[in-house]
């Protein structure tokens, strides 16, 4: 009996230590839009390509992401993971304490094409350019996130317009307890975007306007027309996006 118990414990330990990365991929996919593809390694240490899914298709983020579980954190009742990616400044530290996930302050550069998975109108305009994200400490749980995230869309482009760049734009999102506010402002450029939004129940409801500098209205007329209904020279932005 003792020998059988020892064998069972040994098998269990080996299974946990060598837990396949597919387990992690399945778990991530259940609770988010993220997908791990072409993964190698184990749950505890591995690499993969990261993709973002809208439920129908997925856009792969360039370059592989790697992770390494920090075993010492387990003794304090937390799971902590060091994450590295070419688009991230340094490394990211993600931890979990049973109540939520915590992401240490950081920043990242990502291709703006990833906005397509947000749905209309981004999947129509085929965005280009670069996204710069910056955040302080974030807490993510089932009811949303707590904290502040800023995102700059730099040298924005669209496959629907020959004008390039369209401009630089900034989105700031602040949330607490599943409720939040979002602001969009134009930093520079001929395409003028602005508006505000509310985050609640996992959705962002956004309203704003799109316009162009007077001498560029003819060149941007086609692009602006797909963003929403017209109201005089401007277009009204009324978007509902899943967060």
N, C-alpha and C positions, 0 to 999 in steps of 0.2 A: 504493500500500500504506500509506504513512504517513498519507495523508488518510483512508483507511478506518479505520485504527487510531484516529486522532484523533476521528473521528465516533463510533466505538464507545465510547471512553472518555467522551466528552461525554454520550452517551445513558445510560451507566451512572451517571455522577455525577448527572444530572438525575433518574433513576429513584430513586436512593438518597435524594437530598434531598427528593423529593416522594413518598416511599414512603407509600402509602395507609394510613389508620388501620386498615383491614380486616386488614392484615397483623399489626398489633399485637393486634387482637382475637382473631384465630385463634391466635396464639402464647400469649396469656394463657389462653385456654380450654383449650389442650392440657395445661397444667401446673397448673391450679388450679380451684377452684369459681367463680372470678370470671368475669363476662361483661361485655363492653363493648357497650352498645346505644345506638342513636341517636347514633352517633359522628360527629364532624366534625373536619377537620384532617388532620394527617399523623402518622406514627409519632413524629416529633420534637416536635411541638407540636399539641395538640388538646384537645377536650372530649368527654365522653360521659356517659351515665347508667351507673352501675355496678350490676350485678345479681349476686346470689349464687345458685348453682344447686345442687340436690340430684341432678341428673341427669335429673329428670323435669319439674320446674318451677323457675322462677327468681323471686326476690323482688327488686324494684328498690329500691335505696337512694335516698331522697329527695335532690333537688338534684344538679346536674351536678358531675362531677369534671373538673379540668383538669390538664394536665401539660406540662412544658417541659424538654427535655433540656438539660443544662448541658454545652456543648461543650468547655469547658476541661478537664473531667475526662477526656475522651478521651485527652488527651496524657499522662496518668498511667496509662493502661491500664485505666481504669474507666469504666463507663457510669453517670452520675448523672442522676437525674430529680427535679425539684421538682414536688410534687403538692399541689394545693389543693382543698379541699372545705369546704362550709359547716359540717359537723359536726366539723371538725378544728381544733384550736387552732393558729393560724398556718399553716405549711406543713410538709409532710413531705418528707424527702430520702431517696430510695431509690436505692441504688447496687448495681452488680454488677461483680465482679472476675474472673469466670470460674469461681470455686469456689462462689459462693453470693451471695444477695442480702442486703443490709444495710439495715436501717431505723433511722434515727436516733431518739432518744427522743422520745416524743410522747404525745398523748392524743386521744380522739375521743368524740363522742356519737352514738349510733345508735339507731334505734327497735328495741325488743325484739321486734317482730314478725319480725325477721330470724332469730330463733332457730328459726323453723319449719323452715328448710332443714336443720337438724341431724337431723331425723327424729323418731321416737317418743321420748318422749311429747310433744315440743314442737309437732309438727304437729297433735296432737290437742287440746291445751289452748288453742291460739290465744293466745300470750302478748302482753301489752301492757306499756307502761311505757317506760323509757329505759335503754339500756346505756351505761355510762361505762367506756371502756377506757383503760388507762395501761400504758406499757411503757418499759423502758430500751432500749438498743441491742439489736436482734434480728438474728440471722443465720438465714436460711431457705435450706435446701438440699433435695436430694432425700430425705434421711433425716429430715427434720423441721426443728425450729427449735431454736436455742440462745438462752437468755435467760429472762426472766420477764415474764409478762403478767398484769395484774389486771383483772377485769371486775366492776363493780358493776351489779346489776340493781335499779334504783331505781323505787319506786312500782309494783311488779310487779302485773300484772293477768292475768286469764284470762277468756276468753269463757264458760268453764264455771262461773264463780262470780260471784254478785252482790256478794261481798265485795271492796271496793276501797279502798285498796290492800291487797294480800296481805302486803306487807312489802318490806324491802330485803335484798339478798343479795350476797355477795361470793365470787367464784371467783378463785383464784390458781393459775396454771400455771407450772411451772418445768421446763425441759427442756434436755438436752445430748446431742448425738450420737444423736438419734432416740428417746431414753428420757426420761421425765419423770414428774412427780407433779402431781396436781391436788387442791385442797381446796375444799370448799364450806361456807360458814358463813352463818348468819342474823344480820344486823345488827339488825333490828327487825321487828315485825309478828306477826300471829296465826298465819300459816303458818310452821311451823318445819322448815327443811331443813338437813341436814348430811351430809357424807360425804367420801370420798377416792377418788382414781382413779389409774390408771397409764396412761401413754402409751407405746405400743410398736407398731412396724410400722404406723404410720399410723392407729392406732385408740386410742380412749380407752375403757377399761373402768372403770366407776364403780360404787361401791356405797355406800349410805347409807340414811338414813331420812327419812320425812316424817311430821309430826305437826301438831297444832294446839293452841293454848292451850285449856285445858279449857272455858272458856265459849264458845269458837268452834267446837268440834268438830262440832256439829250443822250449822252453816252451811257448813263446809268439807268435810263428809263426802263429797259427790259428787266434788269436785275431787281430793281425796286418793286416792279409790278408783281413779282412772284412772292413777295414777303407778306402781303396782306392787302386788304381793300383800300382804295384810294379815298382821300379826303382833301380835296384841293390839290396842292402841290405835294403833299405828304402822303405817306402810306401808314395805315394804322397797324401796329403789331399786336396781335392778340394770340399768344401761344400758350399751350398747355403741354408741359414736358414732364415725363416720369423721372424722378430724381434717383 
